[in-house]
């Protein structure tokens, strides 16, 4: 009788202990922020989140490096792609969710200082079930190269010595949320 009660007590203790293990099944990898220099107001944050516990949702984020952090995606509005804020992103169990351009991504808005290569930024991700988690994200050199976009303002197919063609490129630079 006492042995059965001890076994039952052990099962209850293991069951209670299993709750945080399931809730803590959030794994973040490949997280990075492109470097931006003086005058940058925002920067995207890319990462992959894998949930190995019960289904969860990313419901928010914050960082001391920015006034706010939003979850965004691209949606077509009047024939134009525009960044649209999302309230949450579902994180099904066992499925990696990639936050990148062309998908959902996190946007650091109202940057408080320039983002220099090799610096780290602390970001707190808020999950519906797993709660708040803090991560240190590395700033990498911007794949566009440099702090300015001057080399993006010309047609890459034009021949050397030709007059620079810039028609339409300024409009593309203004409408692309990753290049602003």
Residue, then its C-alpha position, 0 to 999 in steps of 0.5 A: x500500500x505504501x509502495x503504491x502511494x510512493x509510486x503514485x507520488x513519483x508519477x505526479x512529481x514527474x508529471x508536474x516536472x514535465x510542464x516546463x520541459x514542454x514549454x521550454x522547447x523553443x530553440x532559436x538558431x541562425x539569428x542575425x541582424x544586418x549592419x546599418x550605419x548612421x541615420x538608419x531608423x530600422x533594421x530587420x532581424x532574421x532567425x529560425x525558431x523551432x518549437x519541440x514542445x507543445x504548439x506555441x505562438x510568438x506574440x511579441x518582442x522587444x529590445x533595448x536597441x530599438x524603440x519597438x520590435x514588430x513582427x512583419x510580413x509582406x502583403x500586396x496592397x493595390x498592386x504594391x508589396x508593403x510590410x504589414x504588422x502581424x499580431x502573432x506567428x504560430x509555432x507548431x511543434x517540430x516545424x522550423x519557422x524561418x523569419x526571413x525576407x519574403x516570409x515573416x520577419x522581426x523589424x527593429x524600429x526606432x534604432x537608438x544607435x547605429x548597428x555595427x558589424x560584430x556587435x551584439x543586440x539583446x532581444x527578448x522574444x515573447x511566446x504565448x506559452x513559453x513566456x519571455x526568452x532573452x537572446x543575444x543576436x549578432x550584427x553581421x555585415x550588410x549583404x548589400x555592402x556598405x552603409x549606403x545604397x549608392x551602388x543600388x541606384x544604377x542599372x547593373x547591366x549597363x555598359x561601362x562609359x554609358x550614361x547612368x540609368x536610374x529610372x525606376x530604381x529610386x521608386x523600388x528603393x523607397x518601396x522595399x521595406x528592407x532597403x529603407 
